């Protein structure tokens, strides 16, 4: 079996590794970084405004949770197919198609709101769910390709820095997007906010076309290669450490959902309005940005697995604190703690996964990554919303903290295999 990078697209292996600045100004990696930041702001504008208008239309935290369900349920069913496409198809085309679907989803709601005004009642909320579902299709089409293409754009020795930077745009977007979206919705209406979200995806799609990204791995057509999803599942099932890392990613995605689904109800309980909703979600994003700085420092000279475990500890303690918070300032600080832990745990686990997975399986395994990280959120959103409506915000957050505690107990680096042979994909 021979898998190789296209000689016209692969970065020169003989060149020295670049730092953060060198990567973000690179013609190809930089387009991914800045494009993800721009479209990520659009994603969070869409998400926060959808949450605000659905809560205003229905008064239900469960219906707010359904916005996330609509966005992320496609990942549960289509991610494996999308990952298989990433391993066999054109990564650049897949990325562009994903952006265009996101454009269509936000644009659809924007046009509806321009014609009919802000959504009213359950019928109006259903329109928001439909548009969010289309955005979710964009996520699932472009997501595995977006993760799989990163190793094709970097030089040896750059993976840790590149994976941190790959997580940073959505983190920064969580700071800017919710605040901008909430401000536009409060000052004007939902239609301009969804329009801005749609335009951000259009700009990223144009950037991707101009960047001339690599198509993907070149495969030796003379060798019979197994591109089935089943082969990726067998690989993960036979590697206990890889399975544990994917569970960390899943737990991080699940535990990040309260910052979205529960923010409107949390703000109402604390006596705030739309601006506090944006601030709470933004505090999570700001904490995650600080978490990137902490991760960059902690990962130098320290094993990634131990850094990942620290991130899980911060998420667990922060979520437990939120369950007991009664003041807006305390809630903002604790959302920041959870965001920091989220960034550290997710980046550490993702770096270890990328180091461990053979190139031939990368698209399908990263599709499983995507299913765990994004696909867990419909369940989290539904559970968070139902528990908050049926019981209380405290119960909802305690359940999330318990899940994180279980993951922390299961992810014990001393009992998993992080040897050099395992990192190269060789069974010991």
C-alpha distance (Angstrom), angle and dihedral (degrees) to the residues before:
residue distance angle dihedral
X1 . . .
X2 3.78 . .
X3 3.77 123.6 .
X4 3.77 118.2 176.8
X5 3.75 139.9 167.8
X6 3.76 119.7 -109.6
X7 3.79 106.5 -94.4
X8 3.79 90.9 -135.7
X9 3.79 94.5 53.0
X10 3.79 107.7 32.2
X11 3.83 116.9 99.8
X12 3.80 112.8 -112.6
X13 3.80 107.7 -90.7
X14 3.82 92.0 -154.2
X15 3.80 93.9 62.1
X16 3.81 119.9 95.1
X17 3.82 120.0 -101.8
X18 3.78 116.0 -90.6
X19 3.76 127.1 -134.3
X20 3.78 129.4 -130.9
X21 3.81 95.6 -72.9
X22 3.79 93.6 46.8
X23 3.80 91.4 53.6
X24 3.80 98.5 45.9
X25 3.82 92.0 51.5
X26 3.81 93.4 45.7
X27 3.81 111.8 117.5
X28 3.79 94.0 -123.3
X29 3.81 108.0 23.7
X30 3.80 89.2 40.7
X31 3.80 91.0 56.3
X32 3.81 89.9 54.4
X33 3.81 91.2 47.3
X34 3.81 98.7 46.8
X35 3.79 93.9 35.6
X36 3.80 91.2 52.3
X37 3.80 89.6 49.3
X38 3.80 92.9 51.4
X39 3.80 96.3 43.4
X40 3.81 90.0 40.2
X41 3.79 89.2 60.3
X42 3.79 86.4 51.3
X43 3.81 91.0 50.1
X44 3.79 91.7 52.6
X45 3.80 93.4 44.0
X46 3.81 87.0 54.4
X47 3.80 93.0 45.3
X48 3.81 98.5 47.6
X49 3.81 94.9 42.4
X50 3.81 90.4 47.0
X51 3.82 89.1 51.5
X52 3.82 92.1 48.1
X53 3.80 96.8 47.6
X54 3.82 94.2 42.8
X55 3.81 91.3 49.8
X56 3.82 89.7 47.6
X57 3.81 90.8 48.6
X58 3.81 97.7 45.8
X59 3.83 109.1 14.3
X60 3.81 88.3 -138.1
X61 3.80 128.3 126.0
X62 3.81 87.6 -160.5
X63 3.81 90.9 59.9
X64 3.81 89.2 48.8
X65 3.79 86.2 54.0
X66 3.80 89.3 52.9
X67 3.82 88.6 63.7
X68 3.80 88.4 64.6
X69 3.80 90.0 42.0
X70 3.80 89.8 55.3
X71 3.80 92.2 48.1
X72 3.76 97.8 45.3
X73 3.80 107.3 29.7
X74 3.85 91.8 86.8
X75 3.82 87.9 65.6
X76 3.79 91.4 65.3
X77 3.80 92.8 57.7
X78 3.80 108.3 25.2
X79 3.83 106.0 33.6
X80 3.84 94.8 88.1
X81 3.80 90.9 52.5
X82 3.79 91.1 46.1
X83 3.81 90.6 49.7
X84 3.80 91.0 50.9
X85 3.80 88.6 50.9
X86 3.82 89.4 51.0
X87 3.82 90.8 54.6
X88 3.81 93.8 48.0
X89 3.79 106.1 24.6
X90 3.78 144.0 51.8
X91 3.80 111.7 -59.0
X92 3.81 94.2 -167.1
X93 3.82 93.1 52.9
X94 3.80 90.7 46.3
X95 3.80 90.7 53.2
X96 3.81 92.8 50.8
X97 3.81 92.7 46.8
X98 3.79 90.4 52.2
X99 3.80 91.3 53.5
X100 3.80 92.2 48.9
X101 3.81 91.3 53.2
X102 3.81 90.1 51.1
X103 3.81 88.0 49.5
X104 3.81 89.8 52.3
X105 3.82 93.5 50.1
X106 3.81 97.6 49.7
X107 3.80 91.0 38.0
X108 3.80 91.9 53.5
X109 3.82 92.3 56.0
X110 3.82 91.3 43.8
X111 3.81 92.1 54.8
X112 3.81 91.9 45.3
X113 3.82 91.5 51.4
X114 3.81 92.0 47.2
X115 3.80 89.8 54.5
X116 3.82 101.0 35.8
X117 3.81 105.4 21.6
X118 3.80 127.3 -123.8
X119 3.84 112.9 -18.9
X120 3.78 115.3 -87.4
X121 3.80 126.7 -161.3
X122 3.77 126.9 -20.3
X123 3.81 93.2 -48.3
X124 3.80 91.5 58.0
X125 3.80 91.1 44.3
X126 3.82 88.8 53.5
X127 3.81 90.2 58.7
X128 3.81 88.8 55.7
X129 3.82 89.6 49.9
X130 3.82 90.9 52.3
X131 3.80 93.4 50.9
X132 3.80 90.3 45.7
X133 3.81 89.8 52.1
X134 3.83 89.7 56.2
X135 3.80 89.0 50.4
X136 3.82 87.2 51.4
X137 3.80 89.9 55.4
X138 3.80 87.3 55.9
X139 3.80 89.8 52.2
X140 3.79 93.5 52.5
X141 3.81 95.0 45.2
X142 3.80 95.5 48.6
X143 3.82 102.0 28.4
X144 3.82 103.5 80.0
X145 3.81 90.8 41.3
X146 3.79 90.8 51.0
X147 3.80 91.1 53.5
X148 3.82 95.3 40.8
X149 3.79 96.6 50.7
X150 3.82 96.2 59.8
X151 3.86 96.7 80.9
X152 3.83 88.3 51.5
X153 3.81 91.7 59.4
X154 3.80 100.7 49.5
X155 3.79 140.4 70.7
X156 3.82 126.7 -122.0
X157 3.80 111.1 -73.8
X158 3.81 94.8 27.3
X159 3.81 100.6 90.9
X160 3.81 98.5 97.4
X161 3.81 92.7 48.6
X162 3.79 91.9 42.5
X163 3.81 94.1 51.1
X164 3.79 91.1 49.3
X165 3.79 89.9 50.7
X166 3.79 90.1 45.1
X167 3.82 89.6 59.6
X168 3.81 95.6 40.7
X169 3.85 100.8 74.4
X170 3.80 94.5 59.7
X171 3.79 88.0 44.2
X172 3.81 92.9 53.9
X173 3.78 88.9 42.5
X174 3.81 88.9 58.7
X175 3.80 87.7 59.6
X176 3.80 97.4 47.1
X177 3.81 104.0 27.7
X178 3.82 100.8 58.7
X179 3.81 93.1 44.9
X180 3.82 92.6 47.6
X181 3.80 93.4 43.6
X182 3.81 94.1 47.8
X183 3.82 90.9 46.6
X184 3.82 93.4 50.6
X185 3.80 91.9 46.5
X186 3.81 92.3 48.3
X187 3.82 95.6 43.7
X188 3.80 99.1 39.1
X189 3.82 123.2 -2.7
X190 3.79 142.1 -79.2
X191 3.83 95.4 -85.1
X192 3.85 97.3 69.4
X193 3.81 90.8 45.4
X194 3.81 93.7 53.5
X195 3.82 89.2 44.5
X196 3.81 91.1 56.0
X197 3.81 89.4 49.0
X198 3.81 91.2 52.4
X199 3.81 93.3 48.7
X200 3.82 91.5 52.4
X201 3.83 90.3 59.9
X202 3.80 91.8 47.5
X203 3.81 91.6 54.1
X204 3.82 92.1 49.0
X205 3.82 90.8 50.3
X206 3.82 90.2 53.8
X207 3.82 90.8 48.1
X208 3.81 90.8 52.4
X209 3.80 92.1 52.0
X210 3.80 92.5 49.5
X211 3.83 93.6 47.3
X212 3.85 94.8 64.1
X213 3.80 93.9 -142.5
X214 3.82 121.3 -162.0
X215 3.79 115.8 -88.2
X216 3.80 93.9 -133.4
X217 3.80 141.0 -96.9
X218 3.80 117.2 -16.9
X219 3.81 109.7 -131.3
X220 3.79 127.6 -155.4
X221 3.81 102.3 -110.9
X222 3.81 91.3 -161.5
X223 3.82 91.0 66.8
X224 3.79 122.0 73.9
X225 3.81 105.0 -122.2
X226 3.79 127.8 -173.1
X227 3.82 110.5 -128.4
X228 3.80 95.3 168.8
X229 3.79 122.0 127.8
X230 3.80 86.8 -129.5
X231 3.81 90.9 65.7
X232 3.82 90.5 56.0
X233 3.79 91.0 48.5
X234 3.82 90.0 50.4
X235 3.79 89.9 50.8
X236 3.81 93.0 50.8
X237 3.82 91.8 43.2
X238 3.80 90.3 54.0
X239 3.81 94.2 50.1
X240 3.81 111.0 66.0
X241 3.79 93.2 -173.9
X242 3.81 93.5 51.7
X243 3.81 89.1 48.9
X244 3.82 90.4 51.4
X245 3.81 91.0 50.3
X246 3.79 91.1 52.2
X247 3.81 88.7 50.9
X248 3.81 89.6 53.8
X249 3.81 89.1 53.1
X250 3.82 89.8 48.9
X251 3.81 92.8 49.9
X252 3.82 91.0 48.1
X253 3.79 91.4 52.4
X254 3.81 92.2 45.8
X255 3.80 93.7 48.7
X256 3.82 93.7 47.5
X257 3.82 91.7 61.9
X258 3.85 98.1 80.1
X259 3.81 88.4 67.2
X260 3.80 86.4 64.9
X261 3.80 109.4 26.8
X262 3.80 98.1 38.3
X263 3.82 97.9 37.5
X264 3.85 96.3 91.8
X265 3.81 93.3 47.1
X266 3.82 91.0 42.4
X267 3.81 91.2 51.9
X268 3.80 91.3 48.7
X269 3.80 92.1 49.6
X270 3.80 90.4 50.4
X271 3.81 91.9 49.3
X272 3.82 97.3 -106.8
X273 3.79 134.0 124.5
X274 3.81 138.4 -146.4
X275 3.80 92.8 -47.9
X276 3.82 91.8 56.8
X277 3.82 89.2 50.7
X278 3.80 89.2 58.1
X279 3.80 91.9 43.5
X280 3.80 93.6 52.5
X281 3.80 93.1 49.6
X282 3.79 90.0 41.9
X283 3.81 91.2 51.7
X284 3.80 88.5 59.2
X285 3.80 89.1 51.9
X286 3.80 93.5 46.6
X287 3.80 89.8 50.1
X288 3.79 89.0 50.7
X289 3.82 90.4 51.8
X290 3.80 89.2 53.2
X291 3.79 87.4 46.0
X292 3.80 89.0 59.0
X293 3.81 89.7 56.4
X294 3.80 90.2 48.1
X295 3.80 91.4 47.3
X296 3.81 92.3 50.5
X297 3.80 90.9 54.0
X298 3.80 97.7 39.4
X299 3.81 95.6 47.8
X300 3.80 93.1 59.3
X301 3.77 105.8 98.8
X302 3.80 94.0 -10.9
X303 3.81 125.8 100.0
X304 3.80 112.7 -101.3
X305 3.80 91.5 -131.2
X306 3.80 93.2 61.9
X307 3.79 92.0 46.0
X308 3.81 88.0 51.6
X309 3.79 90.6 53.0
X310 3.83 91.2 52.7
X311 3.80 88.5 54.9
X312 3.80 90.8 53.5
X313 3.82 90.6 50.8
X314 3.82 91.5 52.9
X315 3.81 92.1 48.8
X316 3.80 91.9 49.4
X317 3.80 95.5 48.5
X318 3.80 93.7 42.2
X319 3.81 93.3 51.0
X320 3.80 91.2 47.4
X321 3.81 89.1 51.8
X322 3.81 91.5 50.2
X323 3.80 89.6 56.0
X324 3.81 87.9 62.0
X325 3.84 99.4 36.5
X326 3.82 117.1 120.8
X327 3.83 102.3 168.0
X328 3.83 128.9 67.6
X329 3.82 93.6 -128.7
X330 3.81 91.9 52.2
X331 3.80 90.3 47.8
X332 3.81 91.9 50.6
X333 3.81 92.1 49.7
X334 3.78 93.3 47.2
X335 3.81 93.3 47.8
X336 3.82 84.5 54.3
X337 3.82 91.2 52.9
X338 3.81 91.1 50.2
X339 3.81 89.8 48.1
X340 3.82 91.7 51.9
X341 3.78 92.3 50.5
X342 3.78 90.7 45.8
X343 3.81 92.7 55.0
X344 3.81 94.0 46.3
X345 3.81 95.5 46.2
X346 3.81 95.7 43.2
X347 3.81 96.0 46.2
X348 3.80 93.8 45.0
X349 3.80 93.5 48.5
X350 3.81 93.3 44.5
X351 3.80 92.7 50.3
X352 3.81 90.5 51.7
X353 3.81 90.7 49.0
X354 3.82 93.3 50.3
X355 3.82 90.4 49.1
X356 3.78 91.3 50.3
X357 3.81 105.1 43.8
X358 3.85 121.0 86.9
X359 3.81 114.2 -120.8
X360 3.81 92.5 -116.7
X361 3.82 90.8 60.4
X362 3.79 99.2 36.3
X363 3.79 98.2 102.8
X364 3.79 94.6 48.9
X365 3.81 95.2 42.9
X366 3.80 90.8 47.8
X367 3.80 86.7 50.5
X368 3.81 86.3 58.4
X369 3.81 86.8 48.3
X370 3.79 87.8 52.8
X371 3.81 92.1 47.5
X372 3.78 89.9 52.5
X373 3.79 98.2 43.4
X374 3.79 100.1 38.1
X375 3.80 101.6 16.3
X376 3.81 91.6 58.6
X377 3.77 90.7 61.1
X378 3.83 98.4 75.8
X379 3.80 88.0 57.4
X380 3.81 91.3 44.2
X381 3.80 92.9 47.1
X382 3.81 93.2 48.2
X383 3.80 93.4 45.1
X384 3.82 94.1 44.0
X385 3.80 92.5 48.5
X386 3.82 94.7 44.7
X387 3.81 93.8 47.7
X388 3.81 91.4 47.1
X389 3.82 92.3 49.9
X390 3.81 97.1 40.6
X391 3.82 98.5 38.3
X392 3.80 121.6 -2.8
X393 3.79 145.0 -66.6
X394 3.80 88.2 -100.6
X395 3.81 93.0 59.2
X396 3.81 91.6 46.6
X397 3.80 92.6 52.7
X398 3.82 93.5 43.8
X399 3.81 89.8 56.0
X400 3.82 90.0 52.2
X401 3.81 91.1 48.3
X402 3.82 89.9 50.8
X403 3.81 91.2 53.3
X404 3.80 90.4 51.4
X405 3.80 90.9 48.7
X406 3.82 90.8 53.6
X407 3.83 90.6 49.5
X408 3.79 90.1 49.1
X409 3.80 91.1 53.2
X410 3.81 92.0 48.4
X411 3.81 94.7 45.9
X412 3.79 100.5 69.5
X413 3.81 108.5 153.2
X414 3.79 92.6 -156.8
X415 3.81 90.4 64.2
X416 3.83 96.7 45.4
X417 3.80 131.0 75.9
X418 3.80 113.2 -107.8
X419 3.81 95.6 152.9
X420 3.79 121.2 142.6
X421 3.81 90.7 -108.8
X422 3.79 91.2 54.6
X423 3.80 91.5 47.8
X424 3.81 89.1 56.2
X425 3.81 89.5 52.7
X426 3.82 94.1 -105.7
X427 3.78 117.6 135.7
X428 3.80 112.8 -126.2
